[in-house]
Amino acid sequence: MPGIARHEIESLLQECRRLQANGIETIALFPAISPALKNAQGTEALNPEGLIPRAIQAIKGEFPGLGVISDIALDPYTDHGHDGVLDDLGRIDNDTTVELLRKQAVVLARAGADILAPSDMMDGRIGAIRSVLERDGRKDTLILSYAAKYASGFYGPFRDAVGSQAALRGDKRTYQMDPANTDEALREVAIDLAEGADLVMVKPGLPYLDIIWRVKNRFKVPTLAYQVSGEYAMLKAAISQGWLDERTVLLESLICLRRAGADAIISYFAGDVARFLQDMPD
């Protein structure tokens, strides 16, 4: 992912300072941890002294007004690269996974995350996380559900960046959504809202504009789009070859997501686009 870097906590704080100065109000954190810390259950995700809890605490200490979205999933922490625990037959154990996600949610909320973003696509995890947050007195912690997350070919660069691609056994099609199925997205969103989600996500962005539009028009709730790593890398490659004008296509690629109904967009281009917008005349 050209132009994108992994950060230690000190350099992350410098990046947060730069982003906030350019008008970015919220960031999303994803971990890249040592393979030595990974295991079949992804238990490092529950470590209150782990990378992400320490990063959240550092950010909130330095930039208390900067919103922090923290991903909830096990794939950066498992040695098999899946978002959940596997049973003896190599299948996802949904209920065992949800119990671990509940514990991860509490760790991240206590660290100071403003928004928890379950990206795992397990059944029942939104209700389980909402209930444990309520019991822990975290009523103001928002849940951003990756409610419509498709089994897409556009995730490759991100998986390489967090180290889950090389470890992945099989694929994630048993729990991520079929790209040909539109109605399933509406069912998944409805379930997650009923279980207590505050915001919902459609992922990827550009190949699923119709899903963003249908979700926003049906439910009229805060709807986010994720311009994923493959979308980023594809545009960056064309820009680097001089085939596309950077400023024009970056703005156009985000405008189409907004036009489809996205209230907010997670994008690796956010810093660049924020700078472009600041340079534009009023």
KOLNUDO-743204 format. One record per residue (C-alpha): chain; x, y, z; residue number from 1; residue in one letter. Coordinates in nm, 4 decimals. Layout:
// residues N
<'A', <X, Y, Z>, NUM, 'a'>
...
This chain:
// residues 282
<'A', <0.0000, 0.0000, 0.0000>, 1, 'm'>
<'A', <0.2145, 0.2892, -0.1254>, 2, 'p'>
<'A', <0.2078, 0.5909, 0.1031>, 3, 'g'>
<'A', <0.0772, 0.3893, 0.3992>, 4, 'i'>
<'A', <0.3021, 0.2973, 0.6929>, 5, 'a'>
<'A', <0.2775, 0.0886, 1.0053>, 6, 'r'>
<'A', <0.3328, 0.2939, 1.3194>, 7, 'h'>
<'A', <0.4794, 0.2482, 1.6603>, 8, 'e'>
<'A', <0.2945, 0.4450, 1.9251>, 9, 'i'>
<'A', <0.5271, 0.7454, 1.9141>, 10, 'e'>
<'A', <0.5042, 0.7848, 1.5368>, 11, 's'>
<'A', <0.1299, 0.7191, 1.5584>, 12, 'l'>
<'A', <0.0941, 1.0230, 1.7842>, 13, 'l'>
<'A', <0.2833, 1.2314, 1.5305>, 14, 'q'>
<'A', <0.0483, 1.1065, 1.2581>, 15, 'e'>
<'A', <-0.2547, 1.1895, 1.4727>, 16, 'c'>
<'A', <-0.1223, 1.5424, 1.5198>, 17, 'r'>
<'A', <-0.0863, 1.5833, 1.1434>, 18, 'r'>
<'A', <-0.4297, 1.4399, 1.0684>, 19, 'l'>
<'A', <-0.6043, 1.6492, 1.3302>, 20, 'q'>
<'A', <-0.4332, 1.9628, 1.1969>, 21, 'a'>
<'A', <-0.5769, 1.8790, 0.8525>, 22, 'n'>
<'A', <-0.9303, 1.8494, 0.9892>, 23, 'g'>
<'A', <-0.9598, 1.4743, 1.0497>, 24, 'i'>
<'A', <-1.1800, 1.4236, 1.3560>, 25, 'e'>
<'A', <-1.1785, 1.0442, 1.3901>, 26, 't'>
<'A', <-0.9269, 0.7673, 1.3169>, 27, 'i'>
<'A', <-0.9600, 0.3879, 1.2968>, 28, 'a'>
<'A', <-0.6947, 0.1616, 1.4497>, 29, 'l'>
<'A', <-0.5885, -0.1845, 1.3290>, 30, 'f'>
<'A', <-0.3085, -0.3930, 1.4812>, 31, 'p'>
<'A', <-0.0089, -0.5607, 1.3223>, 32, 'a'>
<'A', <0.1455, -0.7779, 1.5926>, 33, 'i'>
<'A', <0.4362, -1.0199, 1.6101>, 34, 's'>
<'A', <0.3585, -1.3744, 1.4891>, 35, 'p'>
<'A', <0.4969, -1.4930, 1.8220>, 36, 'a'>
<'A', <0.1929, -1.3378, 1.9956>, 37, 'l'>
<'A', <-0.0602, -1.5194, 1.7768>, 38, 'k'>
<'A', <-0.2351, -1.8440, 1.8614>, 39, 'n'>
<'A', <-0.5408, -2.0430, 1.7567>, 40, 'a'>
<'A', <-0.7724, -1.8526, 1.9940>, 41, 'q'>
<'A', <-0.6314, -1.5044, 1.9322>, 42, 'g'>
<'A', <-0.5971, -1.4445, 2.3037>, 43, 't'>
<'A', <-0.3631, -1.1468, 2.2607>, 44, 'e'>
<'A', <-0.6788, -0.9565, 2.1613>, 45, 'a'>
<'A', <-0.7808, -0.9744, 2.5290>, 46, 'l'>
<'A', <-0.4564, -0.8309, 2.6660>, 47, 'n'>
<'A', <-0.5235, -0.4928, 2.8336>, 48, 'p'>
<'A', <-0.1531, -0.4151, 2.7910>, 49, 'e'>
<'A', <-0.1579, -0.5083, 2.4222>, 50, 'g'>
<'A', <-0.0687, -0.2836, 2.1324>, 51, 'l'>
<'A', <-0.4135, -0.1404, 2.0624>, 52, 'i'>
<'A', <-0.5155, -0.0640, 2.4238>, 53, 'p'>
<'A', <-0.1815, 0.1118, 2.4770>, 54, 'r'>
<'A', <-0.2245, 0.3042, 2.1516>, 55, 'a'>
<'A', <-0.5762, 0.4153, 2.2460>, 56, 'i'>
<'A', <-0.4618, 0.5329, 2.5889>, 57, 'q'>
<'A', <-0.1733, 0.7274, 2.4341>, 58, 'a'>
<'A', <-0.3966, 0.8935, 2.1748>, 59, 'i'>
<'A', <-0.6672, 0.9911, 2.4221>, 60, 'k'>
<'A', <-0.4033, 1.1255, 2.6603>, 61, 'g'>
<'A', <-0.2482, 1.3445, 2.3909>, 62, 'e'>
<'A', <-0.5553, 1.4237, 2.1795>, 63, 'f'>
<'A', <-0.8667, 1.3846, 2.3968>, 64, 'p'>
<'A', <-1.0899, 1.5370, 2.1289>, 65, 'g'>
<'A', <-0.9821, 1.2956, 1.8557>, 66, 'l'>
<'A', <-1.2331, 1.0151, 1.8057>, 67, 'g'>
<'A', <-1.0953, 0.6615, 1.8069>, 68, 'v'>
<'A', <-1.2609, 0.3697, 1.6287>, 69, 'i'>
<'A', <-1.1229, 0.0352, 1.7366>, 70, 's'>
<'A', <-1.1734, -0.2781, 1.5301>, 71, 'd'>
<'A', <-1.3141, -0.5872, 1.7025>, 72, 'i'>
<'A', <-1.2093, -0.9133, 1.5371>, 73, 'a'>
<'A', <-0.9646, -1.1933, 1.5994>, 74, 'l'>
<'A', <-0.7973, -1.2281, 1.2583>, 75, 'd'>
<'A', <-0.4964, -1.0035, 1.3395>, 76, 'p'>
<'A', <-0.4383, -1.2205, 1.6479>, 77, 'y'>
<'A', <-0.4999, -1.5761, 1.5237>, 78, 't'>
<'A', <-0.2313, -1.7987, 1.3754>, 79, 'd'>
<'A', <-0.4794, -1.9245, 1.1139>, 80, 'h'>
<'A', <-0.5896, -1.5794, 0.9935>, 81, 'g'>
<'A', <-0.9622, -1.6209, 1.0514>, 82, 'h'>
<'A', <-1.1890, -1.3794, 1.2360>, 83, 'd'>
<'A', <-1.2996, -1.6513, 1.4758>, 84, 'g'>
<'A', <-1.1974, -1.9636, 1.6608>, 85, 'v'>
<'A', <-1.1950, -2.2874, 1.4600>, 86, 'l'>
<'A', <-1.3396, -2.6192, 1.5752>, 87, 'd'>
<'A', <-1.1747, -2.9602, 1.5282>, 88, 'd'>
<'A', <-1.3047, -2.9758, 1.1686>, 89, 'l'>
<'A', <-1.1658, -2.6351, 1.0768>, 90, 'g'>
<'A', <-1.5043, -2.4634, 1.0880>, 91, 'r'>
<'A', <-1.5769, -2.1324, 1.2614>, 92, 'i'>
<'A', <-1.7077, -2.1824, 1.6156>, 93, 'd'>
<'A', <-1.9490, -1.8893, 1.6261>, 94, 'n'>
<'A', <-2.0475, -1.8983, 1.9942>, 95, 'd'>
<'A', <-1.6952, -1.9416, 2.1306>, 96, 't'>
<'A', <-1.5817, -1.6574, 1.9077>, 97, 't'>
<'A', <-1.8596, -1.4253, 2.0288>, 98, 'v'>
<'A', <-1.7545, -1.4836, 2.3892>, 99, 'e'>
<'A', <-1.3998, -1.3754, 2.3044>, 100, 'l'>
<'A', <-1.5273, -1.0709, 2.1137>, 101, 'l'>
<'A', <-1.7284, -0.9660, 2.4206>, 102, 'r'>
<'A', <-1.4113, -0.9733, 2.6288>, 103, 'k'>
<'A', <-1.2161, -0.7859, 2.3618>, 104, 'q'>
<'A', <-1.4866, -0.5179, 2.3546>, 105, 'a'>
<'A', <-1.4542, -0.4543, 2.7269>, 106, 'v'>
<'A', <-1.0745, -0.4279, 2.7043>, 107, 'v'>
<'A', <-1.0961, -0.1720, 2.4227>, 108, 'l'>
<'A', <-1.3771, 0.0290, 2.5820>, 109, 'a'>
<'A', <-1.1879, 0.0499, 2.9108>, 110, 'r'>
<'A', <-0.8809, 0.1691, 2.7199>, 111, 'a'>
<'A', <-1.0869, 0.4652, 2.5957>, 112, 'g'>
<'A', <-1.2132, 0.3754, 2.2475>, 113, 'a'>
<'A', <-1.5076, 0.5936, 2.1475>, 114, 'd'>
<'A', <-1.6459, 0.3547, 1.8867>, 115, 'i'>
<'A', <-1.6115, -0.0230, 1.8752>, 116, 'l'>
<'A', <-1.6334, -0.1723, 1.5276>, 117, 'a'>
<'A', <-1.7025, -0.5482, 1.5141>, 118, 'p'>
<'A', <-1.5786, -0.6549, 1.1701>, 119, 's'>
<'A', <-1.5940, -1.0313, 1.2227>, 120, 'd'>
<'A', <-1.9458, -1.1069, 1.0864>, 121, 'm'>
<'A', <-2.0280, -1.3588, 1.3607>, 122, 'm'>
<'A', <-2.3970, -1.4095, 1.4384>, 123, 'd'>
<'A', <-2.5211, -1.2464, 1.7578>, 124, 'g'>
<'A', <-2.2066, -1.0531, 1.8373>, 125, 'r'>
<'A', <-2.3695, -0.7071, 1.8391>, 126, 'i'>
<'A', <-2.6211, -0.8021, 2.1064>, 127, 'g'>
<'A', <-2.3538, -0.9757, 2.3117>, 128, 'a'>
<'A', <-2.1207, -0.6753, 2.2937>, 129, 'i'>
<'A', <-2.3970, -0.4268, 2.3703>, 130, 'r'>
<'A', <-2.5040, -0.6223, 2.6784>, 131, 's'>
<'A', <-2.1532, -0.6528, 2.8194>, 132, 'v'>
<'A', <-2.0854, -0.2815, 2.7609>, 133, 'l'>
<'A', <-2.4038, -0.1927, 2.9465>, 134, 'e'>
<'A', <-2.3067, -0.4124, 3.2393>, 135, 'r'>
<'A', <-1.9627, -0.2522, 3.2456>, 136, 'd'>
<'A', <-2.1125, 0.0970, 3.2608>, 137, 'g'>
<'A', <-2.0041, 0.1820, 2.9036>, 138, 'r'>
<'A', <-2.3413, 0.3108, 2.7823>, 139, 'k'>
<'A', <-2.1810, 0.5911, 2.5811>, 140, 'd'>
<'A', <-1.9495, 0.3618, 2.3835>, 141, 't'>
<'A', <-2.0879, 0.3393, 2.0304>, 142, 'l'>
<'A', <-2.1023, 0.0227, 1.8226>, 143, 'i'>
<'A', <-2.0266, 0.0524, 1.4524>, 144, 'l'>
<'A', <-2.1279, -0.2797, 1.3014>, 145, 's'>
<'A', <-1.9671, -0.4103, 0.9873>, 146, 'y'>
<'A', <-2.3182, -0.5273, 0.9039>, 147, 'a'>
<'A', <-2.2730, -0.5743, 0.5292>, 148, 'a'>
<'A', <-1.9191, -0.7050, 0.4811>, 149, 'k'>
<'A', <-1.8732, -0.8944, 0.1583>, 150, 'y'>
<'A', <-1.6325, -1.1773, 0.0773>, 151, 'a'>
<'A', <-1.4392, -0.9474, -0.1515>, 152, 's'>
<'A', <-1.1177, -0.9728, -0.3506>, 153, 'g'>
<'A', <-1.0398, -0.6098, -0.2605>, 154, 'f'>
<'A', <-0.9018, -0.6831, 0.0893>, 155, 'y'>
<'A', <-0.5645, -0.8261, -0.0133>, 156, 'g'>
<'A', <-0.3317, -0.5317, 0.0576>, 157, 'p'>
<'A', <-0.4786, -0.4794, 0.4054>, 158, 'f'>
<'A', <-0.4488, -0.8469, 0.4958>, 159, 'r'>
<'A', <-0.0862, -0.8380, 0.3887>, 160, 'd'>
<'A', <-0.0296, -0.5249, 0.6002>, 161, 'a'>
<'A', <-0.1658, -0.6781, 0.9226>, 162, 'v'>
<'A', <-0.0089, -1.0166, 0.8552>, 163, 'g'>
<'A', <-0.3259, -1.2244, 0.8312>, 164, 's'>
<'A', <-0.3081, -1.3108, 0.4609>, 165, 'q'>
<'A', <-0.0016, -1.5362, 0.4839>, 166, 'a'>
<'A', <-0.1536, -1.7280, 0.7750>, 167, 'a'>
<'A', <-0.5047, -1.7612, 0.6307>, 168, 'l'>
<'A', <-0.6209, -2.1200, 0.5839>, 169, 'r'>
<'A', <-0.9017, -2.1449, 0.3314>, 170, 'g'>
<'A', <-1.1211, -1.8401, 0.2862>, 171, 'd'>
<'A', <-1.3842, -1.6391, 0.4740>, 172, 'k'>
<'A', <-1.6853, -1.7087, 0.2566>, 173, 'r'>
<'A', <-1.8651, -1.9065, 0.5259>, 174, 't'>
<'A', <-1.9157, -1.5922, 0.7355>, 175, 'y'>
<'A', <-1.8669, -1.2993, 0.4972>, 176, 'q'>
<'A', <-2.1384, -1.2221, 0.2421>, 177, 'm'>
<'A', <-2.1873, -1.3390, -0.1163>, 178, 'd'>
<'A', <-2.1125, -1.0470, -0.3534>, 179, 'p'>
<'A', <-2.4083, -1.1506, -0.5689>, 180, 'a'>
<'A', <-2.6588, -1.1239, -0.2813>, 181, 'n'>
<'A', <-2.8156, -0.7837, -0.2128>, 182, 't'>
<'A', <-3.1101, -0.8779, 0.0096>, 183, 'd'>
<'A', <-2.8870, -1.0453, 0.2677>, 184, 'e'>
<'A', <-2.7310, -0.7082, 0.3446>, 185, 'a'>
<'A', <-3.0678, -0.5681, 0.4470>, 186, 'l'>
<'A', <-3.1371, -0.8660, 0.6714>, 187, 'r'>
<'A', <-2.7964, -0.8395, 0.8367>, 188, 'e'>
<'A', <-2.8366, -0.4662, 0.8976>, 189, 'v'>
<'A', <-3.1842, -0.5150, 1.0445>, 190, 'a'>
<'A', <-3.0556, -0.7806, 1.2856>, 191, 'i'>
<'A', <-2.7598, -0.5713, 1.3990>, 192, 'd'>
<'A', <-2.9743, -0.2623, 1.4576>, 193, 'l'>
<'A', <-3.2212, -0.4691, 1.6588>, 194, 'a'>
<'A', <-2.9313, -0.5981, 1.8702>, 195, 'e'>
<'A', <-2.8107, -0.2458, 1.9512>, 196, 'g'>
<'A', <-2.5772, -0.1203, 1.6775>, 197, 'a'>
<'A', <-2.5542, 0.2597, 1.6624>, 198, 'd'>
<'A', <-2.3984, 0.2817, 1.3167>, 199, 'l'>
<'A', <-2.3629, 0.0354, 1.0290>, 200, 'v'>
<'A', <-2.0922, -0.0235, 0.7707>, 201, 'm'>
<'A', <-2.0923, -0.1386, 0.4100>, 202, 'v'>
<'A', <-1.7599, -0.2869, 0.2997>, 203, 'k'>
<'A', <-1.6104, -0.2539, 0.0395>, 204, 'p'>
<'A', <-1.7286, 0.0817, -0.0884>, 205, 'g'>
<'A', <-1.7158, 0.1441, -0.4625>, 206, 'l'>
<'A', <-1.8241, -0.2064, -0.5794>, 207, 'p'>
<'A', <-2.1252, -0.1860, -0.3442>, 208, 'y'>
<'A', <-2.2779, 0.1566, -0.4073>, 209, 'l'>
<'A', <-2.6188, -0.0040, -0.4546>, 210, 'd'>
<'A', <-2.5943, -0.1657, -0.1106>, 211, 'i'>
<'A', <-2.5060, 0.1657, 0.0532>, 212, 'i'>
<'A', <-2.8068, 0.3259, -0.1165>, 213, 'w'>
<'A', <-3.0448, 0.0460, -0.0160>, 214, 'r'>
<'A', <-2.9266, 0.0407, 0.3458>, 215, 'v'>
<'A', <-2.9487, 0.4172, 0.3887>, 216, 'k'>
<'A', <-3.2894, 0.4429, 0.2262>, 217, 'n'>
<'A', <-3.4378, 0.1465, 0.4102>, 218, 'r'>
<'A', <-3.3130, 0.2165, 0.7620>, 219, 'f'>
<'A', <-3.2220, 0.5873, 0.7648>, 220, 'k'>
<'A', <-2.9504, 0.5307, 1.0261>, 221, 'v'>
<'A', <-2.5876, 0.6518, 1.0253>, 222, 'p'>
<'A', <-2.4324, 0.4521, 0.7410>, 223, 't'>
<'A', <-2.0603, 0.4310, 0.6720>, 224, 'l'>
<'A', <-1.8684, 0.3075, 0.3708>, 225, 'a'>
<'A', <-1.5189, 0.1617, 0.3806>, 226, 'y'>
<'A', <-1.2996, 0.2479, 0.0819>, 227, 'q'>
<'A', <-1.0855, -0.0602, 0.1282>, 228, 'v'>
<'A', <-0.7203, -0.1347, 0.0617>, 229, 's'>
<'A', <-0.7741, -0.2784, -0.2854>, 230, 'g'>
<'A', <-0.9632, 0.0320, -0.3938>, 231, 'e'>
<'A', <-0.6811, 0.2443, -0.2543>, 232, 'y'>
<'A', <-0.4053, 0.0393, -0.4171>, 233, 'a'>
<'A', <-0.5829, 0.0318, -0.7527>, 234, 'm'>
<'A', <-0.6148, 0.4099, -0.7670>, 235, 'l'>
<'A', <-0.2624, 0.4632, -0.6371>, 236, 'k'>
<'A', <-0.1208, 0.2374, -0.9090>, 237, 'a'>
<'A', <-0.3005, 0.4253, -1.1849>, 238, 'a'>
<'A', <-0.2013, 0.7628, -1.0358>, 239, 'i'>
<'A', <0.1642, 0.6577, -1.0129>, 240, 's'>
<'A', <0.1608, 0.5683, -1.3829>, 241, 'q'>
<'A', <0.0211, 0.9092, -1.4724>, 242, 'g'>
<'A', <-0.3004, 0.7565, -1.6064>, 243, 'w'>
<'A', <-0.5261, 0.9400, -1.3599>, 244, 'l'>
<'A', <-0.5130, 1.2831, -1.1966>, 245, 'd'>
<'A', <-0.4783, 1.2260, -0.8222>, 246, 'e'>
<'A', <-0.6871, 1.5108, -0.6836>, 247, 'r'>
<'A', <-0.9683, 1.4637, -0.9329>, 248, 't'>
<'A', <-1.0128, 1.0886, -0.8899>, 249, 'v'>
<'A', <-0.9696, 1.0871, -0.5133>, 250, 'l'>
<'A', <-1.2433, 1.3424, -0.4658>, 251, 'l'>
<'A', <-1.4642, 1.1723, -0.7244>, 252, 'e'>
<'A', <-1.4176, 0.8307, -0.5607>, 253, 's'>
<'A', <-1.5387, 0.9680, -0.2271>, 254, 'l'>
<'A', <-1.8158, 1.1847, -0.3692>, 255, 'i'>
<'A', <-1.9778, 0.8790, -0.5289>, 256, 'c'>
<'A', <-1.9855, 0.7035, -0.1891>, 257, 'l'>
<'A', <-2.1397, 1.0128, -0.0321>, 258, 'r'>
<'A', <-2.3883, 1.0414, -0.3178>, 259, 'r'>
<'A', <-2.4926, 0.6795, -0.2639>, 260, 'a'>
<'A', <-2.5832, 0.7659, 0.0948>, 261, 'g'>
<'A', <-2.2720, 0.7226, 0.3089>, 262, 'a'>
<'A', <-2.2716, 0.9597, 0.6052>, 263, 'd'>
<'A', <-1.9022, 0.8963, 0.6676>, 264, 'a'>
<'A', <-1.6225, 0.7166, 0.4843>, 265, 'i'>
<'A', <-1.3222, 0.5262, 0.6149>, 266, 'i'>
<'A', <-1.0449, 0.5770, 0.3620>, 267, 's'>
<'A', <-0.6683, 0.5436, 0.3390>, 268, 'y'>
<'A', <-0.6850, 0.8639, 0.1340>, 269, 'f'>
<'A', <-0.8393, 1.0608, 0.4224>, 270, 'a'>
<'A', <-0.5278, 1.2650, 0.5029>, 271, 'g'>
<'A', <-0.4660, 1.3552, 0.1396>, 272, 'd'>
<'A', <-0.8276, 1.4449, 0.0733>, 273, 'v'>
<'A', <-0.8516, 1.6548, 0.3898>, 274, 'a'>
<'A', <-0.5515, 1.8511, 0.2694>, 275, 'r'>
<'A', <-0.7099, 1.8975, -0.0745>, 276, 'f'>
<'A', <-1.0295, 2.0249, 0.0841>, 277, 'l'>
<'A', <-0.8408, 2.2734, 0.2999>, 278, 'q'>
<'A', <-0.6726, 2.4136, -0.0095>, 279, 'd'>
<'A', <-1.0019, 2.4604, -0.1936>, 280, 'm'>
<'A', <-1.1572, 2.8090, -0.1969>, 281, 'p'>
<'A', <-1.4606, 2.8607, 0.0290>, 282, 'd'>
